[in-house]
Amino acid sequence: MSKIEVNVRERIVKITEQIYTEEHSVTLKSIVNLASTYRSLGKLKEAEEIEVPALEIRTRVLGKEHPSTLESMANLACTYQYLGKWKEAEEIEVLTLEIRSRVLGKEHPYTLESMANLACTYQDLGKQKEAEEFGVLVLEIRTRVLGKEHPDTLRSMANLACTYKNLGRFKMAEELEVPALDIITRVLGKEHPDTLKSIINLACTYRSLGRLKEAEELEVPA
């Protein structure tokens, strides 16, 4: 996102506020879009400053279970994650997951997204057992519903492997990272950024297991 795009979206917010009320859905959507732009540019405080009141309005006007309210909750939690406010993120994500599970069902993509986000927050909070619990569940459902080669499934494998490493279970991490790397290499190619990231992760796991030769061979292929 460029500065020009930020200026355009800031202008759109001002115009919609003049035409509609601050509680109108068009105004709130323009605020959500602006916050997303701020977040992509690393302007996290600016994003937080407009997301908090937007969530308050949507909750009051639409109710906690409305899809737009849940969108705002998820967005604000994401901003809190980037800001390192993991406790605040956790509080919102727990509520979002509870509502989405009840309203949409456990296997809905939005519910799984909420589970995955909460698992990441638990990682950051050092709650590795809780992260593992959700990580295992998300991976199981995504593998069954989406298939092993779906990007969301592969992302879940990487996240769970990270949790296992945080728990010192490097062998279990390896068991996820090896097939993930095979799929990513086959689907995306050896030089894709995601492939290279997977190589680095697996090499790190090999080093933790004391298998230095395998790590070196992975990092410097013949």
Backbone hydrogen bonds, N-H to C=O, Kabsch-Sander energy under -0.5 kcal/mol:
donor,donor_aa,acceptor,acceptor_aa,energy
6,V,2,S,-1.8
7,N,3,K,-2.5
8,V,4,I,-2.4
9,R,5,E,-2.4
10,E,6,V,-2.6
11,R,7,N,-2.1
12,I,8,V,-2.2
13,V,9,R,-2.0
14,K,10,E,-1.9
15,I,11,R,-2.4
16,T,12,I,-2.7
17,E,13,V,-2.2
18,Q,14,K,-1.3
19,I,15,I,-2.1
20,Y,16,T,-3.2
24,H,21,T,-1.4
28,L,24,H,-2.4
29,K,25,S,-2.3
30,S,26,V,-1.9
31,I,27,T,-1.8
32,V,28,L,-2.3
33,N,29,K,-2.3
34,L,30,S,-2.0
35,A,31,I,-2.6
36,S,32,V,-2.1
37,T,33,N,-1.8
38,Y,34,L,-2.6
39,R,35,A,-2.6
40,S,36,S,-2.1
41,L,37,T,-1.3
42,G,39,R,-1.3
43,K,38,Y,-2.8
44,L,42,G,-1.7
47,A,43,K,-1.8
48,E,44,L,-2.7
49,E,45,K,-2.4
50,I,46,E,-1.1
50,I,47,A,-0.6
51,E,47,A,-2.1
52,V,48,E,-2.2
54,A,50,I,-1.3
55,L,51,E,-2.4
56,E,52,V,-2.0
57,I,53,P,-2.4
58,R,54,A,-2.5
59,T,55,L,-2.6
60,R,56,E,-2.0
61,V,57,I,-3.0
62,L,58,R,-2.7
63,G,58,R,-1.0
63,G,59,T,-0.8
66,H,63,G,-1.1
70,L,66,H,-2.4
71,E,67,P,-2.1
72,S,68,S,-2.0
73,M,69,T,-2.3
74,A,70,L,-2.5
75,N,71,E,-2.4
76,L,72,S,-2.5
77,A,73,M,-2.3
78,C,74,A,-2.0
79,T,75,N,-2.1
80,Y,76,L,-2.5
81,Q,77,A,-2.2
82,Y,78,C,-2.1
83,L,79,T,-1.8
84,G,80,Y,-0.6
84,G,81,Q,-1.4
85,K,80,Y,-2.7
86,W,84,G,-1.5
89,A,85,K,-2.2
90,E,86,W,-2.7
91,E,87,K,-2.1
92,I,88,E,-1.7
93,E,89,A,-2.8
94,V,90,E,-2.7
95,L,91,E,-1.3
96,T,92,I,-2.7
97,L,93,E,-2.6
98,E,94,V,-2.1
99,I,95,L,-2.2
100,R,96,T,-2.7
101,S,97,L,-2.6
102,R,98,E,-1.7
103,V,99,I,-3.0
104,L,100,R,-2.7
105,G,100,R,-1.1
105,G,101,S,-0.6
108,H,105,G,-1.1
112,L,108,H,-2.5
113,E,109,P,-2.2
114,S,110,Y,-2.0
115,M,111,T,-2.3
116,A,112,L,-2.7
117,N,113,E,-2.4
118,L,114,S,-2.3
119,A,115,M,-2.4
120,C,116,A,-1.9
121,T,117,N,-2.1
122,Y,118,L,-2.6
123,Q,119,A,-1.8
124,D,120,C,-2.0
125,L,121,T,-1.8
126,G,123,Q,-1.4
127,K,122,Y,-2.6
128,Q,126,G,-1.5
131,A,127,K,-2.1
132,E,128,Q,-2.6
133,E,129,K,-2.2
134,F,130,E,-2.0
135,G,131,A,-2.6
136,V,132,E,-2.8
137,L,133,E,-1.5
138,V,134,F,-2.8
139,L,135,G,-2.2
140,E,136,V,-2.3
141,I,137,L,-2.3
142,R,138,V,-2.8
143,T,139,L,-2.5
144,R,140,E,-1.8
145,V,141,I,-3.0
146,L,142,R,-2.6
147,G,142,R,-1.1
147,G,143,T,-0.7
150,H,147,G,-1.1
154,L,150,H,-2.3
155,R,151,P,-2.3
156,S,152,D,-1.9
157,M,153,T,-2.0
158,A,154,L,-2.1
159,N,155,R,-2.3
160,L,156,S,-2.4
161,A,157,M,-2.3
162,C,158,A,-2.0
163,T,159,N,-1.9
164,Y,160,L,-2.6
165,K,161,A,-2.1
166,N,162,C,-2.1
167,L,163,T,-1.5
168,G,165,K,-1.3
169,R,164,Y,-3.2
170,F,168,G,-1.2
173,A,169,R,-1.7
174,E,170,F,-2.4
175,E,171,K,-1.9
176,L,172,M,-0.8
176,L,173,A,-0.9
177,E,173,A,-2.6
178,V,174,E,-2.6
180,A,176,L,-1.6
181,L,177,E,-2.4
182,D,178,V,-2.0
183,I,179,P,-2.3
184,I,180,A,-2.7
185,T,181,L,-2.6
186,R,182,D,-1.9
187,V,183,I,-2.7
188,L,184,I,-3.0
189,G,184,I,-0.7
189,G,185,T,-1.2
192,H,189,G,-1.0
195,T,192,H,-0.5
196,L,192,H,-2.4
197,K,193,P,-2.3
198,S,194,D,-1.9
199,I,195,T,-2.2
200,I,196,L,-2.2
201,N,197,K,-2.2
202,L,198,S,-2.4
203,A,199,I,-2.6
204,C,200,I,-2.2
205,T,201,N,-1.8
206,Y,202,L,-2.5
207,R,203,A,-2.2
208,S,204,C,-2.0
209,L,205,T,-1.5
210,G,207,R,-1.3
211,R,206,Y,-2.9
212,L,210,G,-1.2
215,A,211,R,-1.7
216,E,212,L,-2.5
217,E,213,K,-2.4
218,L,214,E,-1.7
219,E,215,A,-2.2
220,V,216,E,-2.3
